[in-house]
Amino acid sequence: MSYRASFRLKNTTATKTHRIAAGVVDKASRIVLDLVPPEIRNSRIIRLCLALWQFVTKRLAVLVNQLKGRTKGPEVIDGLCVIAADQHTLSTIAEQVREATGGFYTVEEHLVTNRKAVAELPIYNRAICCVRNAERNISFNNQGALEPEADLGFRAFDRMEAYTGDKSGVLLLMFDHAESQGISELHSMAGITPSPRLSDTAQVGRFLTVYRQLSRNQKEFISKWATL
């Protein structure tokens, strides 16, 4: 959408909001005016009070509409992205995902190096959130919430799940997992102490473990998943 078209759309939306607010206020004003005895309706004080009341309530109606708009979740982009906290993991997996999907999607790359970057991530209906394997992978507690020191990849996964509306569109991928070299399954839990949430994610087929390269089965899985 062009800037001008976007500007016109915003102006149209704002105009509609003000019209709705004005209609509500005018109707309420007539009701209030009907309650005032006829002999004092035209008095200066009543008119001033009514004008002030109209101004205040109209502003309140506009503010309520604005707040309703702000409480909506972020827009979900129809596309596929790969998210990682280091450039090597990001580039490696993104390139392999492009091969697996055969160009069906433009694969967007998002590097997150801090929590602010995670919080500002756009939401995609297809997202692969990467975590680099480490001696101690900090993910979720027993209730499924993020641990205070959770890795950024897990934080990205949590954000995508919270807003995408369809959790099946969000995959979690552990990279540099040596025990996964040569596996035929989507994942290997060797050397991993999974939290209940991670176990559940694996059971529904949304957790992949990779050493250096996606396996043939993993590429086929991603190809089907991306086109669902």
Buried (B, 14 or more C-beta within 10 A) or exposed (E): EEEEEEEEEEEEEEEEBBEEBBEBBEEBBEEBEEEBEEEEEEEEEBEEEBEEBBEEBBEEBBEEBEEEEEEEEEEBBEBBBBBBBBEEBBBBBBEBBBEBBEEEBEBBBBBBEEEEBBEEBBBBBBBBBBBBBEEEBBBBBEEEEBEEEBBBBBBBBBBBBEBBEEEEBBBBBBBBBEBBEEBEEBBBBEEBEBBEBBEBBBEEEBBBBBBEEBBEEBBEBBBEBBEE
